[in-house]
Amino acid sequence: MALYITDQCVNCDVCEPVCPNGAIRMGPEIYEIVPDRCTECVGHHPEPQCVAVCPVECIFVDPAHTESRATLQARYERLTGAPA
């Protein structure tokens, strides 16, 4: 499951630097999460760091990108080069 940022985002800039995969980027108006880079912090942290730091609670699981924990772990391994 990738995460997404709603239009409630206030562009406070706290989510982008805590993403270990570089999945969060500034979009045309608000921050956006690139699904192919989002692992919900699997392999890095016990919880998604962007969700933990978001002051307006506007980051949620994206129903259009539902993935198993195994898929997220495999993406983490691919992105970081970590051994399987």
Rosetta silent file (secondary structure, phi, psi, omega in degrees, C-alpha in Angstrom):
SEQUENCE: MALYITDQCVNCDVCEPVCPNGAIRMGPEIYEIVPDRCTECVGHHPEPQCVAVCPVECIFVDPAHTESRATLQARYERLTGAPA
SCORE:     score description
SCORE:     0.000 S_00000001
   1 L     0.000  120.439  172.328    0.000    0.000    0.000 S_00000001
   2 L   -86.070  163.455  178.224    1.402    3.307   -0.962 S_00000001
   3 E  -102.955  164.543  173.687    0.343    6.407    0.865 S_00000001
   4 E  -141.386  158.880 -179.162   -1.125    9.611   -0.539 S_00000001
   5 E  -110.024  128.743 -178.937   -1.404   13.196    0.623 S_00000001
   6 L   -81.296  172.603  178.982   -4.789   14.919    0.551 S_00000001
   7 L   -73.638    4.553  173.490   -5.492   18.481   -0.470 S_00000001
   8 L   -79.371   -6.852  179.260   -5.556   19.356    3.231 S_00000001
   9 L   -55.550  134.423  179.654   -1.739   19.570    2.989 S_00000001
  10 L  -106.583   12.408  178.706   -0.441   22.944    4.175 S_00000001
  11 L    54.384   46.132 -177.770    3.025   22.536    2.602 S_00000001
  12 L   -79.468  -10.427  174.692    4.732   22.663    5.985 S_00000001
  13 L    73.995   12.794 -178.440    7.759   20.786    4.572 S_00000001
  14 L   -88.044  -23.515 -176.124    8.113   18.270    7.428 S_00000001
  15 H   -77.776  -39.969 -174.786    7.221   15.089    5.510 S_00000001
  16 H   -56.845  -49.646 -176.855    9.695   15.313    2.631 S_00000001
  17 H   -70.645  -18.631 -178.830   12.941   15.136    4.644 S_00000001
  18 H   -89.635   -6.717 -179.645   11.794   12.206    6.814 S_00000001
  19 L   -76.946  114.822 -177.086   10.982    9.920    3.874 S_00000001
  20 L   -71.529  -13.927 -177.647   13.829    7.377    3.663 S_00000001
  21 L  -105.213    0.825 -177.308   12.971    6.478    0.070 S_00000001
  22 L    64.356   31.696 -176.885   12.677    9.952   -1.418 S_00000001
  23 L   -84.625  -13.062 -176.846    9.059    9.200   -2.303 S_00000001
  24 E  -103.242  128.317 -178.364    7.692   12.600   -1.287 S_00000001
  25 E  -139.730  153.645  176.219    8.057   15.494   -3.706 S_00000001
  26 E   -71.723  125.766  175.987    6.510   18.890   -4.151 S_00000001
  27 L   -93.049 -165.604 -179.673    3.747   18.707   -6.732 S_00000001
  28 L   -59.209  -34.345 -178.013    2.087   21.598   -8.568 S_00000001
  29 L  -130.725  -33.526 -179.217    0.288   22.739   -5.408 S_00000001
  30 L  -135.940  170.640  175.792    0.922   20.296   -2.550 S_00000001
  31 E   -67.172  149.487  179.508    3.351   17.528   -1.685 S_00000001
  32 E  -132.494  155.730  177.627    2.779   14.214   -3.467 S_00000001
  33 E  -111.817  128.171  178.510    3.926   10.648   -2.847 S_00000001
  34 L   -82.776  110.880 -174.979    5.393    8.612   -5.700 S_00000001
  35 L   -56.691  -34.865 -178.469    3.793    5.150   -5.293 S_00000001
  36 L   -71.013  -10.077  178.439    6.731    3.321   -6.908 S_00000001
  37 L  -112.411  -12.369 -176.674    9.064    4.652   -4.193 S_00000001
  38 L   -83.220  126.313  175.504    6.745    4.431   -1.164 S_00000001
  39 L  -117.480   10.470 -173.310    7.242    1.444    1.138 S_00000001
  40 L    54.623   29.270  179.732    5.318    2.937    4.080 S_00000001
  41 L    68.431   11.658  174.321    8.762    2.875    5.722 S_00000001
  42 L   -57.614  132.725 -178.503    8.828   -0.951    5.726 S_00000001
  43 L    91.652  -19.478 -178.938   12.455   -1.939    6.216 S_00000001
  44 L  -110.369  -50.172 -172.701   13.333    1.443    7.722 S_00000001
  45 L  -141.507  159.165  179.841   10.918    2.215   10.573 S_00000001
  46 L   -72.901  -16.806  178.264    8.012    0.533   12.389 S_00000001
  47 L  -143.117  155.484  178.039    5.570    3.201   11.136 S_00000001
  48 L   -60.326  123.263 -176.336    5.408    5.599    8.187 S_00000001
  49 H   -69.190  -33.178  179.169    7.463    8.598    9.210 S_00000001
  50 H   -64.150  -39.818  178.038    5.505   11.065    7.092 S_00000001
  51 H   -65.464  -41.188 -177.972    2.310   10.096    8.904 S_00000001
  52 H   -63.463  -33.584 -175.967    4.048   10.409   12.269 S_00000001
  53 H   -99.035  -10.656 -176.065    5.228   13.982   11.628 S_00000001
  54 L   -66.661  117.064 -177.795    2.280   15.400    9.659 S_00000001
  55 L   -75.309  -17.828 -178.817    0.695   18.142   11.783 S_00000001
  56 L  -109.255    4.820  177.093   -2.585   18.189    9.845 S_00000001
  57 L    50.299   58.720 -178.080   -3.009   14.404    9.495 S_00000001
  58 L  -115.658   19.447 -179.410   -3.511   14.463    5.736 S_00000001
  59 E  -116.270  124.562 -174.004   -1.562   11.318    4.741 S_00000001
  60 E  -135.519  165.913  173.332   -3.498    8.099    4.247 S_00000001
  61 E   -66.717  132.530 -179.122   -3.249    4.651    2.651 S_00000001
  62 L   -86.843  111.119 -179.169   -4.009    4.975   -1.041 S_00000001
  63 H   -63.728  -18.127  178.187   -6.785    2.502   -1.960 S_00000001
  64 H   -79.958   -9.643 -178.761   -5.629    2.699   -5.593 S_00000001
  65 H  -133.889   57.322  179.107   -2.245    1.218   -4.613 S_00000001
  66 L   -78.471  130.397 -177.922   -2.933   -1.590   -2.169 S_00000001
  67 L  -141.574  151.073  178.687    0.096   -3.814   -1.656 S_00000001
  68 L   -76.808  164.174  176.022    1.068   -6.532    0.777 S_00000001
  69 H   -60.983  -35.720  178.354    3.801   -6.126    3.361 S_00000001
  70 H   -63.442  -38.990  177.769    5.866   -8.612    1.313 S_00000001
  71 H   -66.238  -41.970  178.105    5.551   -6.354   -1.747 S_00000001
  72 H   -64.636  -39.165  177.785    6.597   -3.325    0.297 S_00000001
  73 H   -64.223  -42.205  178.648    9.558   -5.280    1.698 S_00000001
  74 H   -63.573  -38.437  177.832   10.609   -6.300   -1.814 S_00000001
  75 H   -65.717  -42.680  176.684   10.417   -2.655   -2.943 S_00000001
  76 H   -55.922  -47.372 -179.238   12.543   -1.638    0.064 S_00000001
  77 H   -63.010  -40.113  178.763   15.146   -4.246   -0.914 S_00000001
  78 H   -66.402  -44.846 -177.564   15.117   -3.089   -4.543 S_00000001
  79 H   -69.086  -34.232 -174.871   15.410    0.599   -3.633 S_00000001
  80 H  -101.405  -14.384 -176.022   18.146    0.156   -1.045 S_00000001
  81 L    76.929   13.404  179.124   20.034   -2.831   -2.424 S_00000001
  82 L   -67.253  144.738  178.223   19.460   -4.622    0.893 S_00000001
  83 L   -66.764  145.878  179.564   19.829   -8.412    0.747 S_00000001
  84 L   -69.718    0.000    0.000   16.603  -10.381    0.597 S_00000001
